[in-house]
Amino acid sequence: MIEAPCSLRATVRNDPFLWRRFNFSLPVLQWAGSLSRSSWMQLKSRPPPYGWKGLPGNVLEASLSLLNSSRLFGRESPGRCVRCAVVGNGGILRGSRQGRNIDGHDLVFRMNGAVIRGFEEDVGTKISFYGFTTNTLKHALSWYHSDGFTRVPQSSEIKYIFIPSNIRDYVMMAAVLQGGTVASGRDRGDRPWDYFGHKLPGSFKMLHPQFISYVTHSFLMSPLMTSSLTRDFYMPSTGALMLLTALHTCDQVSAYGFITRNYLDFSDHYYDSVPRPLRFYANHDLQLESRLWEALHRRSVLWLFQRGGRQRGGGR
């Protein structure tokens, strides 16, 4: 592959600390070609999101068989610099006036409760990729409905990135690709088109368990992984996985709305109608993620939006 002039890979290659951690050869996405015997032997003993343990073969095949590409996006020309913005939902974006800068990127990743209406000046309007687990998607629609997240973003340009956190994501993906309702499990009877509209299979992507395992062990080895209380369900946050996906597919990456060391100065989300402190969940290590983004910013692998002041927000 011809390297773009702004390629972050050149920065990684010239920094021994980074070069030991980054692996650009692993697949980022699952697709039909992932269903090989060697992959099955490697992944069958690891539970999701790091493998396929406990997944019925028919569900796995139905989930992946119609995914016809292992690439997140195509390139118009090999040497073109693809600039990506990954937009979290942090309160740091409220009043930031970063919307134009965000929309100026070639591709924009958003996730979970990505409220746009009423906050265009701060967060922009462009959406190229929307990332989620089935669990976070449904929680976002419930928790943030009153804040304006009343439906999953839909347009002909958006591609949806499933994070396979457990069997629910594979079952939902199978229903998406087969054009039917969810056949089993907690989401039985759900109609995927209510969330995503009627989209072609090419509009859907799913992260690879090997990629999730690699980025977790290379970048986000948390004490939560060894605690008997949290080790069975610890994983990087949706935002972290989207940002790490961009870092492994784009040439230049900017991160907006992610946790920074002065997170106490901001509300949890930019769309909070009343100020709320940042929520810390037992299955994520947001403090560790924050330190990683600052380290990668210092080493010029990504650009992290930061600001000072106490911007706690309030009504719109």
Residue, then its C-alpha position, 0 to 999 in steps of 0.5 A: m500500500i502506498e503510504a499517504p503523506c500524512s500517514l500516522r503509520a510513519t509516526v508509529r514506525n519512527d517511534p520504538f515505543l509505539w512500534r512495539r505496540f501497534n500491529f497493522s497486519l491484523p484484521v480489523l473487521q470480520w467478514a465471510g472470509s473470517l470463517s476459516r478452520s484456522s480461525w475457528m480453532q483459534l477463537k472457539s475457546r475465547p468468549p466474546p468479545y475476544g472470540w467465538k466461544g458459545l456461539p452456535g455455528n449457524v448464528l456465526e455463519a449467518s452473521l458473517s456470510l453476507l459480509n463481503s469485505s474486510r475493509l472499512f472503506g475504499r480509497e479513491s487513490p492509494g496515496r490520498c490522505v484520509r482524515c478521520a474525526v472520532v466524536g465521543n459524547g463528552g460534555i467537553l464539546r458543549g459550547s466548543r464550536q467544533g462542528r465545522n472542524i469535525d465536518g471538515h474531515d473526510l470521515v466521521f465516526r460517532m457512537n451510542g447516544a450521538v445527538i446532533r439536532g440542536f448541537e450542530e455548531d459544537v459537534g457537526t452533522k456529518i456521520s460516516f460510521y456509527g459504532f455500538t453494541t446491541n446493548t449500548l444502542k438500546h440503552a442509548l435509545s432509552w437513557y437519552h431519549s429525553d435529551g434528543f436521541t430518539r432514533v439511530p442515525q440513518s442516511s444512505e452514507i452511514k455504515y454501521i459498525f457492530i462491536p461483538s460484545n456477546i451473542r446478542d450482537y451476532v444474533m442481531m447481525a444475522a437478522v440484519l443480513q437476512g432481512g428478518t426479525v431477531a429470532s432468539g435471545r433477549d432481543r427476540g422479535d426486534r425488527p432491525w429496520d426499525y433501527f437502521g432502515h432498510k439497508l444493503p449488507g454492505s452498510f454493516k461491519m463487525l469488528h474482529p475478535q482478534f482486533i479487540s483482543y489485540v488492542t485490549h492487550s496492547f493498549l488497555m491492560s487494566p487492573l480490572m482484567t485481573s480482578s475476580l469481580t470484573r475480569d469476566f466482563y471488562m472490555p474497552s469502551t465503545g468510544a475507545l474501540m471506535l478510536l482505535t479502529a480509526l487509528h488502524t484504518c485512517d491516515q490522520v485521526s482527531a478525537y473530539g469529546f473524549i475524557t481528558r484529565n479535567y473531566l470534572d469541569f464538564s458534564d457527562h455528555y454535551y447534550d445533558s439538559v442538567p449537569r451530570p458527573l461522568r459515569f464510571y462503569a465497572n466494565h470499562d477503565l475510562q481513566l486508563e483510556s484517558r491516559l492513553w489518548e493523552a500519550l498518543h496525542r503527545r506522540s503525534v499519533l492522534w490529535l486530542f481536543q482539549r480545553g480548560g475552564r468549568q463548562r458544566g452546561g445546563g439547559r439548551 
